[in-house]
Amino acid sequence: MNFAYMPTAIAPFNNPLNDTCCAVGWIGSIDPVEKTFQQITNWRNSSLGQNWPLFVDQSIRGDKRTNPPATVPLKVPSALEIFKNFNAFNDTSNFVPAPSQSAQLIRLNTLWEQCFTTPALYQICGRITEVNNLLLANYQNYVNVYNASLPPTKDPTWTDVWGCQEPAVTPITERVFLAHLYGWSPWNADSKCKTDVSLLEQTPGYTDPTKKPHDYATVKGEFDQLQYWKDVRNGNYGQWDKDKTGAADFGQFDPYVGLVHGPDFLNAPYAYAYSVDDAVGNMQADGNGLIIAVGGPQHLPNIQPVTPEVQFSFGPNTKVESGRFAGLNITMDAYSRCDATPETPNPSFLTFIVPSGNEGKVGDPIPSNSVVNCHIAMRDSQGRVYRYHLGGYPSQFPKKPIPTPEGWPDDATQRLFNSQFVLCDSTPDTDIQGWCQHVWPYQEKDTSNPHLPTLYKVIMQGPANCNWSQTPCQVPPKAAPETTSK
């Protein structure tokens, strides 16, 4: 979020999993308003928030403003919001005090300058340098493509491929660079280029995940670590003691993250604190609207917060190739999550999700909202029902190797994963038993979108064949040949 002010939680409205063991949780905060105001005040009175700018009250006309202008009480702009408004950095048009006069912003600015000129000055400088290098490489590629579009080369990439409408921004100032640094953003928007070109993850030299530490995902991880410097979740917010510059926690990169995620302040782990805080503030769920709760959990379908999701994918159909049912096409027609009877007709998508829920220690009772308690059921066009549930927490799923060997996983590996994590419901149907023994889970990082958290997946085949079914499959009757009369 770009500012902190009111405690708000958001959840999907009319999600199919509501009222089940795996209802989708909320993001944001369910704290009371009074508590939130006190937490913001505590942060403002701490070393993190002292002299941090507040928003100018824009409802007061310019000719009626005092000097300094009145602010919106307790509405705190993020570091992203402050740095991206670089034209307002030296005045009080947007913020009071002016960011250039804020002790905290001066420290952040100075720290970046020192690390830029002396990369080994403090321990925090190593991460800042790695992030700087990626942003500079992205900028240099952006400028190179623009320069190539000028005579005599006249390369069309700038206009025809990237769709840029304005020249490249050259040279870049410190203010502009810091706006991109705290916004974690490439330069395409500065020239009104297409939004999907010249992205940071597309930067030449950073696109190969095997080239650690000089790959995008690794540098993005460095950026995340800077935001949570030194250990915000456990109350270590870094420090500026001039006599402890050699300490591992010297410096701060973003005190605003301490306000949002720090246990001494808002302590809101399920909300954005910076531009790409996706691991804790991003969710996708079915529904036809949103439930927005302010100052508490009232009317939320699940009082538990959002958790990572497990993606269940299935094969759409199986065509029988031989035997008495040769030519029969069996389709998967319905599924259900966390319920005994398939009830959702299959849409065009072949993947559905279930929140992973909370996890306990191995051997302890399974939390009530865990996906381990969720029974998955599938129904095919022959009316056969397939049922199973997971036998372990998603965080324990086997990891997909990077790079991935060709043909991974082989049949033996799939069966191993199945035996460790899939519990098939009892059935006398041998074909369905065989189908269930080929369900297998794994986890992976999405290399196409490194901003996303770890993906947990469960893979299912298409419907079982009809080799040994207790109830033989039914072949649709052949249509009678059409006749014509003369």
C-alpha positions in Angstrom: 0.0 0.0 0.0 1.2 3.5 -0.8 0.1 4.9 2.6 -1.1 3.8 6.0 -4.2 5.3 7.5 -7.2 3.0 8.2 -7.3 -0.7 9.0 -9.1 -2.5 6.1 -9.4 -6.2 5.2 -10.5 -7.5 1.8 -11.9 -10.9 0.9 -13.8 -12.4 -2.1 -17.6 -12.3 -2.1 -19.5 -15.5 -2.9 -16.4 -17.6 -3.2 -17.4 -21.3 -3.7 -15.1 -22.3 -0.8 -16.9 -20.1 1.7 -18.3 -22.2 4.6 -15.9 -25.0 4.0 -12.7 -26.0 5.8 -10.7 -24.0 3.3 -12.5 -20.7 2.9 -10.3 -18.0 1.3 -8.8 -15.7 3.9 -8.4 -11.9 3.9 -5.6 -9.5 3.1 -5.0 -6.3 5.0 -5.7 -5.8 8.7 -8.6 -6.6 11.0 -7.4 -4.4 13.8 -9.8 -1.9 15.4 -9.4 1.7 14.2 -8.3 3.0 17.6 -5.6 0.4 17.8 -4.3 1.3 14.4 -4.2 5.0 15.2 -2.2 4.2 18.3 0.2 2.0 16.4 0.9 4.7 13.8 1.4 7.2 16.6 3.9 4.8 18.3 5.8 4.5 15.0 5.8 8.3 14.6 7.3 8.6 18.1 9.9 6.0 17.4 13.3 6.4 15.8 11.8 5.0 12.6 9.1 7.5 12.1 10.3 10.7 13.8 10.1 13.6 11.3 8.7 11.3 8.6 6.6 13.4 6.2 2.8 13.4 6.2 0.4 14.2 3.4 -0.6 17.8 3.0 -4.3 18.3 3.4 -5.3 19.0 -0.2 -8.8 19.9 0.8 -7.5 23.3 2.0 -7.3 25.8 -0.9 -3.8 27.1 -1.7 -4.6 30.6 -0.6 -5.9 29.4 2.8 -3.0 27.2 3.7 -0.8 27.9 6.6 3.0 27.8 6.6 3.8 25.0 6.9 0.6 23.5 5.4 -1.8 21.4 7.5 -1.5 17.7 7.1 -3.9 14.8 7.2 -3.4 13.4 10.7 -1.8 10.0 10.9 -1.9 9.4 7.1 1.6 8.2 6.4 3.0 8.1 2.9 5.3 5.2 2.0 8.9 5.6 0.8 7.7 4.6 -2.6 5.1 7.4 -2.6 7.6 10.0 -1.5 10.4 9.1 -3.9 8.2 8.7 -6.9 7.0 12.3 -6.3 10.5 13.6 -7.0 9.3 16.9 -8.2 7.8 17.5 -4.8 11.0 16.4 -2.9 12.2 19.9 -2.0 8.9 21.6 -1.2 5.8 21.2 0.8 3.3 20.9 -2.1 2.6 17.2 -1.2 4.4 16.4 2.1 5.2 18.1 5.4 8.0 18.3 6.2 9.5 18.5 2.7 11.3 15.2 2.1 14.6 17.0 1.6 14.2 18.4 5.2 13.2 15.1 6.8 15.9 13.6 8.9 14.9 10.0 7.9 14.7 10.7 4.2 18.1 12.5 4.4 19.6 9.4 6.0 18.1 7.1 3.3 19.4 9.4 0.5 22.8 9.7 2.1 23.1 5.9 2.6 22.3 5.3 -1.1 24.9 7.9 -2.2 27.6 6.4 0.1 26.9 2.8 -1.1 26.9 4.0 -4.7 30.4 5.5 -4.4 31.8 2.9 -1.9 30.0 -0.4 -2.4 31.8 -2.1 0.6 31.3 0.7 3.1 28.6 -1.0 5.1 27.2 -4.5 5.1 23.9 -3.2 3.7 25.8 -1.7 0.7 26.3 -5.1 -0.9 22.6 -5.6 -1.5 22.1 -1.9 -2.6 24.9 -2.3 -5.1 23.4 -5.5 -6.6 20.1 -3.7 -7.0 21.7 -0.6 -8.4 23.6 -2.7 -11.0 20.3 -4.3 -12.3 18.6 -1.0 -12.6 21.5 0.6 -14.3 21.7 -2.3 -16.8 18.0 -2.0 -17.5 18.5 1.7 -18.0 21.5 1.2 -20.3 19.6 -1.2 -22.5 16.7 1.2 -22.7 19.0 4.0 -23.8 20.8 1.7 -26.3 17.6 0.7 -28.0 16.6 4.4 -28.2 20.0 5.5 -29.6 19.8 2.7 -32.2 16.5 4.2 -33.4 18.2 7.5 -34.3 20.0 8.1 -37.7 22.0 6.7 -39.3 20.9 3.3 -37.8 17.2 3.9 -37.6 16.5 0.6 -35.9 12.6 0.2 -35.6 12.6 -1.6 -32.2 12.0 1.6 -30.2 8.8 2.5 -32.1 7.6 -0.6 -33.8 8.3 -3.3 -31.1 8.4 -1.3 -27.9 5.8 1.2 -29.0 7.6 4.1 -27.3 6.1 7.5 -27.9 8.7 9.8 -26.4 12.5 9.9 -26.3 14.6 8.2 -23.7 15.2 10.1 -20.5 18.8 11.1 -20.5 20.7 11.7 -18.4 19.0 10.3 -15.2 19.3 12.3 -12.0 19.6 10.9 -8.6 16.0 11.8 -7.8 14.7 9.9 -10.8 16.9 6.9 -10.1 15.7 6.7 -6.5 12.1 6.9 -7.7 12.8 3.8 -9.8 14.7 2.1 -7.1 12.0 2.4 -4.4 9.3 1.7 -7.0 11.2 -1.3 -8.4 10.3 -0.1 -11.9 12.0 -0.1 -15.3 12.1 3.0 -17.6 9.5 2.0 -20.2 6.8 4.2 -18.6 9.1 7.3 -18.8 8.9 7.2 -22.6 5.3 5.9 -22.8 6.4 2.5 -24.1 4.4 -0.7 -24.0 4.0 -1.9 -20.4 5.3 -5.4 -21.2 8.7 -4.4 -22.7 12.1 -3.7 -21.2 10.9 -5.0 -17.8 13.5 -5.5 -15.1 13.2 -9.3 -15.5 14.0 -8.9 -19.2 17.2 -7.0 -18.6 20.1 -8.4 -20.7 22.5 -10.3 -18.5 19.8 -11.1 -15.9 17.5 -13.4 -17.7 19.2 -16.8 -17.0 18.1 -18.3 -13.6 21.3 -20.5 -13.6 23.6 -17.4 -13.6 23.3 -16.7 -9.9 23.9 -14.3 -8.3 23.5 -12.2 -11.5 20.0 -13.3 -12.4 16.8 -11.4 -11.9 15.3 -13.6 -9.2 18.4 -13.4 -7.0 18.6 -9.6 -7.3 14.8 -9.3 -6.6 15.5 -11.3 -3.4 18.2 -8.8 -2.5 15.7 -6.0 -2.9 13.2 -7.8 -0.7 15.9 -8.3 2.0 16.7 -4.6 1.8 13.0 -3.8 2.5 12.9 -6.1 5.5 16.4 -5.0 6.7 17.6 -6.2 9.1 14.9 -8.5 10.4 11.8 -6.4 10.5 9.4 -9.3 11.2 11.3 -10.0 14.5 11.7 -6.3 15.5 15.2 -5.6 14.2 14.7 -2.4 12.2 18.4 -1.6 11.7 20.1 1.3 13.4 22.1 4.5 12.7 24.5 4.6 15.6 27.6 6.3 14.2 29.8 4.3 16.6 28.4 1.0 15.2 28.8 1.5 11.4 30.5 -1.9 11.2 27.6 -3.7 12.8 25.6 -6.2 10.7 22.4 -4.2 11.2 23.7 -0.7 10.5 21.5 1.4 8.3 17.9 1.3 7.1 16.5 1.1 3.6 12.8 1.6 4.2 11.5 2.5 7.7 7.9 2.4 6.3 8.1 -1.4 6.1 8.8 -1.4 9.8 5.5 0.5 10.3 3.5 -2.1 8.3 5.2 -5.4 9.2 7.0 -4.6 12.4 5.7 -6.5 15.5 6.0 -3.2 17.5 3.7 -1.3 15.2 0.9 -2.3 12.7 2.2 -5.9 12.6 0.2 -6.5 9.4 2.0 -9.4 7.6 -0.8 -9.7 5.0 -0.6 -6.2 3.4 1.7 -4.6 0.9 4.5 -2.4 2.4 6.3 -1.7 -0.8 5.8 -1.9 -4.5 6.5 -5.6 -5.1 5.6 -7.0 -1.6 3.7 -9.7 -3.5 4.5 -12.7 -1.3 2.2 -11.3 1.5 -0.2 -8.9 -0.2 -1.2 -10.6 -3.5 -4.1 -13.1 -3.9 -6.4 -14.3 -6.6 -9.7 -16.0 -5.9 -13.1 -16.8 -7.5 -16.1 -14.6 -6.6 -18.4 -12.0 -8.0 -17.4 -9.1 -5.7 -15.3 -8.0 -2.7 -16.0 -7.9 1.0 -14.3 -4.9 2.6 -14.2 -4.8 6.4 -13.0 -1.7 8.2 -11.8 -1.9 11.8 -12.5 -5.5 12.4 -13.4 -8.9 10.9 -17.2 -8.3 10.7 -18.9 -10.1 7.8 -15.7 -11.8 6.6 -16.3 -15.4 5.5 -13.0 -16.5 7.1 -11.5 -14.9 10.2 -8.1 -16.4 9.2 -5.8 -14.4 6.9 -5.0 -15.4 3.3 -2.5 -18.2 2.8 -0.6 -19.5 -0.3 -2.7 -21.5 -2.7 -2.4 -25.0 -4.1 -3.1 -25.4 -7.8 -4.9 -28.6 -8.8 -4.6 -29.3 -12.6 -6.3 -32.2 -14.4 -6.3 -33.7 -17.9 -9.6 -32.9 -19.8 -10.3 -36.2 -21.5 -9.1 -39.7 -22.3 -9.7 -41.4 -25.7 -9.8 -45.2 -25.5 -7.5 -46.5 -28.2 -8.2 -50.3 -28.2 -10.5 -53.0 -26.8 -14.3 -53.1 -26.8 -14.4 -49.4 -25.9 -12.0 -48.2 -28.6 -12.9 -44.8 -29.9 -14.7 -43.8 -26.7 -13.8 -40.3 -25.5 -14.2 -39.9 -21.7 -14.2 -36.4 -20.3 -13.8 -34.9 -16.8 -17.1 -33.2 -16.3 -17.1 -31.9 -12.7 -15.0 -31.4 -9.6 -15.4 -30.4 -6.0 -13.1 -29.0 -3.4 -13.4 -29.7 0.3 -16.7 -31.6 -0.2 -17.6 -35.2 -0.9 -19.7 -34.7 -4.1 -18.4 -33.1 -7.3 -20.5 -30.1 -7.9 -18.6 -27.6 -10.1 -19.0 -28.1 -13.9 -15.6 -27.9 -15.5 -15.1 -24.6 -17.2 -12.6 -24.0 -20.0 -9.8 -23.8 -17.4 -8.2 -27.1 -16.3 -6.9 -25.8 -13.0 -8.7 -24.9 -9.7 -7.2 -23.7 -6.5 -7.5 -24.4 -2.8 -5.9 -22.2 -0.1 -3.1 -24.1 1.6 -4.3 -22.9 5.1 -2.3 -23.0 8.2 0.5 -25.6 8.8 1.5 -27.2 12.0 4.5 -29.1 13.1 4.7 -32.6 11.8 3.1 -34.9 14.3 0.9 -32.1 15.8 -2.8 -31.9 15.1 -3.7 -30.6 11.6 -5.1 -27.1 11.7 -8.8 -27.0 10.9 -8.3 -24.8 7.8 -5.5 -26.8 6.3 -5.7 -28.1 2.7 -4.8 -31.5 4.2 -8.4 -31.6 5.4 -9.8 -30.9 2.0 -11.1 -33.9 0.0 -10.8 -33.5 -3.8 -13.4 -35.2 -6.0 -13.6 -35.5 -9.8 -16.5 -36.9 -11.8 -16.1 -38.1 -15.4 -18.6 -38.5 -18.3 -19.2 -42.1 -17.3 -20.4 -41.0 -13.9 -17.3 -42.4 -12.1 -16.1 -40.5 -9.1 -12.4 -40.1 -8.0 -11.7 -39.0 -4.5 -8.5 -38.3 -2.6 -6.8 -35.8 -0.2 -3.3 -34.7 0.6 -1.2 -36.5 3.1 1.3 -33.6 3.8 1.7 -29.9 3.9 2.4 -28.1 0.6 5.7 -26.6 2.0 6.9 -30.2 2.1 6.2 -30.9 -1.5 9.2 -32.0 -3.6 10.9 -29.1 -5.4 11.0 -28.9 -9.2 14.7 -28.8 -10.1 16.1 -25.7 -11.9 17.2 -26.3 -14.6 14.6 -29.0 -15.1 15.9 -32.2 -16.7 14.1 -33.3 -19.9 11.3 -35.7 -19.1 11.1 -34.7 -15.4 9.5 -36.3 -13.5 9.6 -39.9 -14.8 7.0 -42.5 -13.8 9.1 -43.7 -10.8 9.5 -40.2 -9.5 5.7 -39.5 -9.9 4.9 -42.7 -8.0 7.3 -41.6 -5.2 5.7 -38.2 -4.9 2.3 -39.9 -4.9 3.2 -42.3 -2.1 4.5 -39.5 0.1 1.6 -37.0 -0.3 -1.6 -38.5 -1.8 -4.1 -40.5 0.2 -6.6 -42.2 -2.2 -10.1 -42.9 -0.9 -11.1 -46.6 -0.8 -12.8 -47.8 -4.0 -13.3 -51.3 -5.5 -12.8 -49.8 -9.0 -9.3 -50.9 -10.1 -9.2 -48.3 -12.9 -9.9 -45.4 -10.4 -7.3 -46.9 -8.0 -4.7 -46.8 -10.7 -5.7 -43.2 -11.7 -5.3 -42.0 -8.1 -1.8 -43.6 -7.8 -0.7 -41.3 -10.6 -1.7 -38.0 -8.8 1.5 -36.2 -7.9 2.5 -32.9 -6.2 5.5 -30.6 -6.4 6.5 -27.0 -5.7 8.4 -24.5 -7.9 9.3 -20.9 -8.3 7.6 -19.2 -11.3 10.6 -18.1 -13.4 8.3 -16.2 -15.8 7.1 -14.0 -12.9 9.7 -14.0 -10.2 7.6 -11.5 -8.1 5.2 -14.4 -7.2 5.7 -16.6 -4.2 6.4 -20.3 -4.4 3.8 -22.2 -6.5 2.3 -25.5 -5.1 0.9 -27.8 -7.7 -1.0 -31.1 -7.8 -1.1 -32.8 -11.2 -3.9 -35.2 -12.2 -4.2 -37.3 -15.4 -7.3 -37.4 -17.6 -10.1 -39.8 -16.8 -9.2 -43.5 -16.2 -9.5 -46.0 -19.0 -12.2 -48.7 -18.8 -9.9 -51.7 -18.5 -11.1 -53.1 -15.2 -14.1 -50.9 -14.1 -16.6 -52.6 -11.9 -19.3 -50.8 -13.8 -18.5 -51.2 -17.5 -18.3 -47.9 -19.5 -21.1 -47.1 -21.8 -20.5 -46.5 -25.4 -22.9 -43.8 -26.8 -25.2 -45.4 -29.3 -24.5 -44.8 -32.9 -26.7 -42.3 -34.5 -29.0 -43.8 -37.2 -28.0 -42.9 -40.7 -30.0 -40.1 -42.2 -32.4 -41.0 -45.0 -33.7 -38.9 -47.8 -36.9 -39.3 -49.7 -37.3 -38.6 -53.3 
